[in-house]
Structure formats: C-alpha cells, structure tokens
C-alpha cells in the first residue's frame, strides 16, 4: 500500500491513502498525502504562503516556502493554488522560512527591489531614493544613505555589467542552501528537473508556468524543447534532439523553435521588444518612457496649480477628491522626523516640509487619474471648456514658473510645459481650438524672446544642459579613467571615446551591438537605425555608417584602443554578436558612465577648475557627445 509522502511526520499513518491530495514539492508519483498532513498554500510573488483564515484574515504563520523547491509537476499553473494540493507538513517544516524582510525592519524586500528598479531606470534620483529608504528605515537617514551607497549604487554597477551579475540579479531572494535536493527527492528526480541535485529548480509563479532548466538527455549538449512561451517553462534538457528542433525551443511567445536557426538566440533587449510588439505595446511606444514621464510630471504640476489657484478649471470629481485628501492629511510622520531631518543638515522649515508632503500626495492622486502609457486617462482632470474660455490661465501659469530666487527659466522649460499640455489634449482625444492655439502661440513667442533676453543679461547660463568639453579636457578625462586601474575605468574610457567619436548620446552608445562594429577599408564603421532625432528611421542620411579611425600617436583619444581594452577585459561579448556591446539594462549604461564621471569630477575638481576653467556641475554624460558635435 502506498505511504503518505510525509513519512514519519504523518499524523494519521494508519488511515487509508487516496489520490485526491498531493504535495507540490515532493516528486511524482511519491507525492500522495493525507488531507490532515497537507498545508494549504497560495502563491505570493516567488514564494508560497499559507492560505488566509476562513474569515479572510492573515494566517498567523507568516513563514514562506521558496517556489524554487517545487517539483516540475507542482509548479504547473494548473496545480499551484489548487484547493486539493499543497505542501506536505514534512516539506513545510523542513524548508519553510521566515519572511524575507529588510534587515532590522518589517518591510518586505520586494518593496526595496521595486525602489531599486525605479532607481535603475531613472525614475528615482539619488536624493529621492535616499528619501524613500529613509522612510523604510523609520527615519534613520544615516542608515538609509549607507544602505543606498552599499546596495543600490553597487548593484547598479553590477547590473550594468550584464552577464557578470549573478543569475538572480540584484536583490535576489537568497537560495535555500539548507535544502538537500538529492536526499529529499532522489538523484533521479534531480536529473529529471534538469539541474544539479544540490541546486533546486526554480518555479516562475509570476508567470504561472512550470519549472524547467538545463539537463542532460542521453549525454548530449544541445538545448532541448523548453524555454519561455505560452506553455511556460516546459521540460527541457540538453541533448541531440536540439539539432532537429533548431536550437532553443519554445521561446518567448512561441517564437523560438521549429526550423534550425543560423542566427542564434536574440538578445534580451530584442526579446523584450518582440514581446511588446502587440496593440498595447505599440501604443505605449508612441512616446518614449522618459518622454511620457516628463509630460506626466508637467501635467501634474499644471493641474495642481489650477486646483489651488483656479479650481473652476478642474473637474468637479477630482476637485472633491483632492479636497477630501487635503482635509485628511496626517502630518504626524513629518513632524516626528523633523528634528532628525534638521540634525542631518536639512534646511527646510517644518511648514515647507509639510507643504512638500501635501504636494506629493496631491500629485499622486492626479497621476492616478492620468493613468499609464498606452491607455487613455482613467478619469477626468482638467475642465477643458473652462480653460479654453480663459486661455490666459495657461500663460499665467507659465509666467509664475520661476526659479527659487524669482529668476526666469530657460525657454526650453516653457516650451516643455506647452508640449505637455498638447499631449494632455491628445490623450483625452480633444483638439485645441484654433483661436486658443493662435493666442498661446503668440504668447509663447514672447516668453521665448524674454527668456533669451534674460539669459543675455545674466540670468543663468547661455548654454543648455551639459557643457561641451574642450579637446584637452576630453583627453585628460580618458587618462583619469584609465588611471583608476579598474574595470569601471576601462568601461568609462571606451564609452566616452565612442560617444565623442560617433557624436551620439549615451543611450545611443548603449544600443550598439557587437555585430554593428564593421571594418571598412582603414576604419571601423557603426550605423544607427534609431536615434533621438530619427526615431522613425525616415531620414536615410542619419542611418549612414559613422567612421571611427585609429590614432596610434595618442591613445588617450583613440577609440579603437579604447574598444580593444574593453573587449580584452570582457572577452565573452565577442561570442555573442547579437548582444549589446555594453551588456545589461539599456538605461543603466549611461547612468553607469555618469556616476563614474561624477566620481572623477569630484576627485579632480580643483584641477578641472584651475587648469580648464570648468565648474564640475556643468559636466555630464552628454559633454562627450557635445564635444564630438563641435569637433
């Protein structure tokens, strides 16, 4: 008679055993369990937790069961969360663990991972990331700053290094090292999951798909029929069947498999684009993420100003929602942390801190109504009829947008607000009346003229954004990069030389693939299919290759030497022509270069100011691109 998979932990050893209840962790067919010996669980991110109580209150047992410990059968979407299936008490007591929290707090690490991802993609600046971490650490800003330096910045650099990052990525949930796969399930089951017996298989509960991995089939070395696709991570192995199936089978969205492929597997970036190439995805890509975020931020500011100064121009429902929000704001957290804020060097008064807190809440509520890219706003915000009856309201808002000292902003900021309002009209499927359009156009011409006159008379600086480098300073920076003697220094030198030689933005440099490096006659050529001023690819001239020549007389500005040094320290990229030259998340590369450049600027600030006449605040990642444009 079959035995309960709980073994010695079975609470009813003499009771007959049916086939209804099964353990998701024990391998088939030895996963039959008595109902009293089963712990009912539900998926939560990449772990399993006990089901809530009958009255829907949280279960007192907050332990988690790592999803990587599920069997291939147990991780299937039809089995995870099934009422009759769960984790047997033996597995639960042996391998469940306390919740994964931020050290010394009750904050789940998934919250920290979310903040890190926002920081990595540029949605959070250094300052805002530290502010958010300070709140997680109960107001301890010193601890938050230390954590930011040691974890966020360090992991951002590792993430930018691409394949040199651990497979789990930054802030990956620790592996259940105490789990003895072979002794628990047997070596045969370990091999069946396609992994070493000591390394548990991973289940992707977020996608509700079955687990798989790399295994050996008949001793072969080809990849099997698994991969991500509509059926999830199917059973896979490495074996002779690979030759017939054409490389990596299955693929994301069913795209890889079938006929043999000669071009190799697509890069992660290309794979993501293929996945997003659907009706919703193309709508989201109508505007770049950074452009949408900029428009969203500007429109939040405009609507907040209208709510506070001219509420009749705001939708009634939103106005009532904001009134209720403002009336119920709890400032106790701001007040309790104010003393520590001033102790750490904060200069704002308590009233200013409260106002900042209120602004954040108001803009958050407005942002919720504006919605996300690719979709129309979830609710009404501006009363467009009222705004069009008084077109000077928008011009009044622009003229009140000033510097903290009352100075006039650069004209590009005012044109940005104007573009954002036009974008808001488009999202609500409205057209600006011609009379209003003419009125705003005339006013914008006056704003731009007066803004530029103010700059001529001493307002701010005469140049926009980062200041272009002189040739001597560009050479000196490359020498300083290499003098650091680190891998980051070699990366920075190669990135700087490419950006200058190609006269392109950092994002364009990060998009270069290995196969884009072509040798023609006496130079290397690189072409761009997508750049900021040719995003649709209609301008064929801008798609022509740009030539990069060697300079054997001065290695500090030789792009070929810089590439050689980078590839010599990253030899694995040569075998992956479809991958990016600077592997890792696209948005992280320019940020990685910018952080290292900032470090060098701080280190040599006195030399940069005395010998080159530059303020380090005017130097950024675009400086190399501007240097190339002028040279």
N, C-alpha and C positions, 0 to 999 in steps of 0.2 A: 504494500500500500504506500503511495507517495506520502512524503512527510512535509509538514509546513516548513517554508523556507526560513522561518525564524529559528529553527533548530532548537537548541537548548533554551532559547528565550521564549518559546511558545507557551502561551498561558493556558491553552486547552489541548495538551498533547494527545489526549485520548479521544477527542472529538473527530468525527469523520471529516474528510477534506474534499471540498467541491472544486469547481473550476471557475467560480464567479469572481473571486477576489485575487488580485495579482499584485506583486511588488514591482515597482517601476525601476528598481535598482538591481535586483537580482536577475541573472541571465535566464532566458528561456531555455528549456521548459521548466527549470527548477525555481520558478518564481510564484508558485501557488501558495497562498497564505490564508489562514483563518481570518474571518472578519474581525474578531477581537484583537488579533495580532497586527492589525493594519492601522497605520497613521494616515488619515486623510489629509491631503495637501493640495495647494493651489499654486500655480506659477506666479512669481513676482520678480520681474526683470530676469536675471540669470540665476535665480535660486528658487527653491520651493519652500513654502512656509505652511504651517498648519492652518486648516480652514477656520474661518471665524466661528464663533459660538452660534447657537441656534437663534439668538436674538440679534445677530449681526454685529456683536461687539467683538473687538480684537481678542484673539486667543492669548491666554496668559503665558503660554510657552512661545517665546519670540525667537527660538532658535531657527536657523536656516539650514537647508540641505543643498549643497552645491550641485547645480544641474549637470556639471561635468561628470558626476558619478552615476548618471542614469545609464541604463543599458541602451543599446541601439533600438530595441523594441520599446522601451519605456519612454524614450524621448520623442516618439512619433506624435504628431499633432492629434491623432485620434485617441491617444492614451493619456497624455498629460492632462490632468484636471478631470479625468473620468471619475464618476461617482464611485465606481466599484474598484478602482485602482488607487494605489498609494505607495507608501514606503513601509516596509515591514519594520517592526519595533527593533529588531536586531540591527538593521542598517541605520535606522534613525538614531538610536542611542550610540552607535559606534562612530557615526560620521557627521551628525548634525553639529552645528557650532553656533556661538552667539552671533548676533547681527554685526555686520561689518560697519563700524562707526568711525568717524573722525576722532582721532586719539584725544581722550580727555573730555569728550562732549557726547551728546546724544544725537548728533547729526549724522544721518546716513552718508556713506561715502559716495553714493550715487549723486547726491547734491553737489559735492565737491567736484565730481567728474563733470557734471553739467557746467559748473563755473569755469573749469579748465577748458572745456571745449569752446565756450564763448570767448575766453581769453585768446585761445589759439587761433580762432577765426577772425579776430579783430573786433568782436562785438564789445569787448571789455578792454579798457586801457589798464595800464599797471595800477594807476591810482584807484580806479573803480573796482578792480579785482581785489585789492587790499581792503577796500571798504567793505565789500561783501564778505570777505574772510573774517574781518574783524567782528561782524555781526554773528558769524558762526562760532567764533571763539568767545562769545559773550562779552564783546567789547575790548578784548585784550589785543590792542593794535600792535604791540611789540611782537607778540607771538604770531599774529597774522602776517606781519611783514617778514619775519623769519621763515615762516612756512611758505610764503609766496616765493622768496628767493631760492629756498632749498628744493621746493617741489614744482611749482609752476614754471619758473624760468628754466630750471634744469631739465624738466620733462619736455618743455617746448623745444629745447635744443635737440634732445634725443628724438623727439617726434619728427623734427625736420631732417634728421639723419636717415629716415626711411627704414631700410632693411636692417639697420644696425640697432633698431629698437627691439625690445623683447616682443615675442609674438603677441602677447596680450595687450601691448600698448601701454600708454601712461595710465596710472591709477588702475591697473588691472587687479581684479579680485585675486587674493593670494590662492595658490594651488593648495588643495587639501593634502599636504605632504604626508600626513599620517596614514593615508588610505593605501592599503596594500592590495592592489588590484588582483594580483595573481593568487594570493591566498584566499581572497574573498570569493572570487568567481572562477578561478582556474585559468591556466595559461591558454587553453583552447579558446575561451571566451575573450581573453585579452587579444589574441591574434585575430579573432573574428571582428573585433572593433577596429582593427587596423592600426593599433598603436602598441607601443612597448608595454608589457604587462605592468610596469610601475607607474605609467602615466595614464590617468583616467581619460576616457573620451569626453569630448565636450558637447553638450546639447545646446542648441541655439533656440532658447524658449521665446526670445523676442520675435523670431520669425515662425515659431511653432513648426519646426521641421525636425526630421530625425537626424541623429548624430551619425557621423562617419569620420573617416580620417584616411591616413595613408597606411596601407597594409601591404603585405606581400602575398601575391597569388602565384602559386607554382614557382616561386623563387624569381619571378620576372621583375623588371624595373620600369615598366610603363605605367602610366596613370590609368586608373580604371574608370568606371562609368558614373562616378559620383558627381560632386560639385553642387553649387547652389543653383536652384532652379525652382520652377513651380512645385515640384515634388519635394523640395527641401534638400537637405544634405542626404543624399541617398547612399546606400552601401557602396563603398569604394575600396579599391585596392590597387596595388601597382603590379601589373602583370602583362603577359603577352597580349591579352585581349585589347590592350591600349592601341596597338598598331592598327587593328581593324576598326576601332571606334574613333580614331582620329584625335589623339591627344586627350586633353582634359575633357571628359564627357559631361553631359548635363548642362553645366554652365549656368550663369545667372540668367534667369528668364528663358532657359532652354536654348540659349544661343550657341553654346559650345558643345560639340558632339557631332555625330554623323560622319561626314566625309573627312578624311585626314586633312589636317591643317598644316600648311607650309609656313604660315606667317607667325606662328607661335601664339601664346596667350596674350590677350590685350592687357594693357596696363590698368592699374586700379582706377586711374582717372578716366580712362576711356570706358572702362566697365561701368563706372558710375554714370557717365553721360548716356551710355546705351540704355541703362535702366530708366533714366529720367526722360528719355525720348518718347513721351506719350502726351496726350492732350493737356493734362495738367502740368506736366513738366515744361513743355514749351511755353505755356503761359507764364510760368514762374521765371523763365529765362528771358522774357521780353525785356526785363531790366536786370542788370547785374545785381547780385545780393547787396553789394556795397552801395549801389545807387538807390535801391529800394530803401535801405536803412537810412540813407541821408534824407530822402524825401519824407519818409515816415517821421523822422525826428523833427524836420522843419514844420511839417503839418501839425504835429502835436503842439509845437510852440505857438503856431498861429491860432489854433483852436483854443488853447489855454488863454491866450491874450484876449481873444474875443469873449470868452466866458467871463473873464474878470473885468473887462472894460466895456464891452458891448454885448451883454448876454442875449439881446434880442436877435443877434445874428447866429445864435447857437440853437440847435434842435431842442425842442421842449423836453423830450425824453432824456436827452443827455444832460441838459441843464439840471433837471430834477435829480438825476443820478449823482451828479457832481455835488449838488447842494447837500444831499444826504451824506455823501462821502466826507465832505469837509466838516460837517456838523459832528461826525462821529470819530474824527481823528484822535488817536491816543498818542500823546507826545511823551508818555512816561519813559519810553525807551531812550528817546533823545535826551531827556532831562537827566536820566540816571547815568548816561555815558558822557555828559558834557564835561564834567571835571576831568575825567581821564583824557578826553579829546584836547582840552587846553593844556594839560600836563605834557602831552606828546607834541606840543608845538602848534596846535590848531589855532588859527587866527580869527575865525568867525565867531560872532556873538551867538548867544543862545537863541535869540529871535531869528537870526539868519539860518541857523541850523534847523529850526522848526520850519521855516519857510522852504528850505531845500527839501525837507521831508514831505511837506504838503505838495510841493511841485512834482516830486517823484510819483506820489500816489495819483495825482490828477492826470499826469501824462500817461501813467499806466492804464488808467480807465479809458482814456481817449484812444490809446494804442489798441486796446482790446476791441474797440468798435471799428477801428480802421482795418483790422484783420491782417492777413498774411499775403505774401506774393502769390499771384496766380488766381486769386479769388476776389470777388467784389467785397467791399466793406461789409461787416456783419451788422452794422446799424448806422442810422443817420447821425451826422455830426454837425456840419455847418448848415445853416438855413441859407441856401444859395440865393434865393429870391431877395432876402434882406441885404445880402452882401452886394448883389448887383444893383439894387436901388441906391446904395450908398457906396460907389466904387472907391471913394476916398478913404474908406475904412482900411483897406489893404495898404494903401500908400501911407496912411498914418502909422500903421504897424511897422512898415519898413523904416520910416524916419525915426521911430522910437528904438529901433535895434541899434544899440551903440556899444562901444567899449565900456569897461567898468569905469573909466575916467571920463566918460562922456564923449569920447572921440568917435569919428565916423569910421565905419568899417570899410574894407576894400570892396570895390564894386562887384567882385565875383560872389561875395556873400549875398548881396541883394538880388543879383540875377539868379542865384540858387534858390532863394525863397520864392521868386517869381516862377521858376520852373517847377518847384514842388507844388504850388497851388494849381498850376496847369495839370500836373499829374493827378492831383486830387479830383479835379473835374473829370478827367478821363476815367478814373476808377469808378466814379458814380455815374458814368455814361451820360455826362452833361456837356454841353457846348457853351463856351463863353460868348455872350452876345457881342456883336461887332462893335457897338458903341463903347462897351466896357473895355473891350480889347484895345481900342484906339486910345482911350483915356489912360489905361495902365501903361501902354507903350510910350506915350509922351512923357508920363511921369518917370518911367524907368530911364529914359534918355537923360532927363535932368538929374536923377540920382547918380547915374554913372558919371556924368560930367562933373558934378560937385564932389563926388568921392575921389576922382582922379585929381581934381584941383587941390583937395585937402592933402593928398599924398605929396603933391608937388610943393606944398607949403609946409611940409614937415610932419604930416600925420603918418605914423608907422614907417614902413619901408617902401621903396619903389619897386621891389621885385616881389613876385608871388611865390609862395611855397618855399621850397629849399633853394638855397643859393648855389649856383654852379661853381664847381671847383676850378681853380687855376691849374694849369698843367703841372706845375711844380708841386702843388699840394696833393694832386691826384697821385703822382709818383711817390710822394712821401707816405701817403696813406697805405699804398701797396707794400712799401717797405716795412711799415709798422705792423701791418697784418702778419707778414711772414716772420717778423722778429719775435712774435709771441711764441713761435715754435709749437703751435698746437694745430690739431685738425681743423678747428674752427677758423684759425687764421688762414690756413690754406684755402678753405671754402670761401672766406670773405674776399681773398685776393682774386680767386677765379671769378666769383660773382661780380666783383667790381670791374674787372677788366672786360668781361663780356658785356656788361651793361653800358660801359663807356664806348667800347668799340662798335657795338651794334646801335648805340644811341637809343636804347629802349628802356621802358620802365621795368622795375624789379619783377612785377608779375609776369611780364613777357619773357624775361630771362628765366624765370622759374618754369615756364611752359616748354622750354626747349627739350626735345627728346634726343636720345643718343643718335638715332638714325637721321636726325636733322643735320648732323655735322658731316658735311660733304667736302671733299678735297677737289678743287678745280684749278688746274694748272699750278700756279705758285701761291695759292691762297686757300683758306678754308671758307666756305660759304654757308650761311644759315638763312633760311627763309621763314617768314611768319605767315601763317594762314589766318591768325586772329590777333589783332592789336587794338588798343583802345580807340584809335581814330579810324579803324577799318574793321569793325566788329562783324559786319555782314559779309566782308570779303569782296565787295563790289569793285573796289579800287585795285585793279590788277598791278599797278605800278608799285603799290606798297607791299605786294606779295613777292616782289623780285628778291632774289638772294642778296644778302649783305656780306661783303667780303671782309675777311679778317686776315691780316698779313702778319708774318713773324717779324720781330725786331731783335735780331741777335746782338745788337750793340747795347741794349738797355732792357734787362729782364724785368725791371720794375713796371714796365708798361707793355710787355709782350703777352698778348692774350694766348698765344699758342703755348708758351711756357706755363702760364697760369693753369690752363686746361690740363697740360701734362702732369703737373704736380697734383692737381685734384684727382685725376683718374688714377695716378700711381698710388694714392692713398685710399682709393675706392675702386679697386680693380673689378669688383663684381658687376659694376654697371655696364662694362663692355659686353658682357654676355647677354644683356637684356636691351637690345636696340629699341624696342617699343616703349621702354620705360623712360621716365624723365631723367635728364642728366643730373638734376638736383632732386633726388628722390624724396618722397614724403609728401605731406599735405601741401597743396598748391599755395594757399595763403600763408603758410608758415615760413616759406623760404625768404621772402622779402623782409618779414619780421625778424627772422633769424639774423639776416645780414644787418638790419637796422640796429638790433640790440648789440651786436659785436662792434659796429661802427660807433655807437654811443659810448661803449666801454673805452674804445681807443681815444675818442674825443675827450672824455673826462680825464684820461691818463695823461694826455699831452696838451691839455687846454692852454697852458702858459705858452708853449711853443707855437701853437696854432694862432694865438692872438698876437704874440710879439713879432713873429717872423713872417706870417702870412696875412695878418690883419683880418682874421675871421672870428666872429662870435660863434661858438660851438652850437648855439641854439639855432643858427641859420643853416646848419649842415644836416642833411638827412639822406635817406636811401636814394632819393631822386637826384642828388647832387652829381653822381657819376653820369647819369643819363643826360642831364643838362650840360655837363662838361663835354660829352660826346656830341651833342647837338651843336654846340658853339664851335667845337674844333673841326 
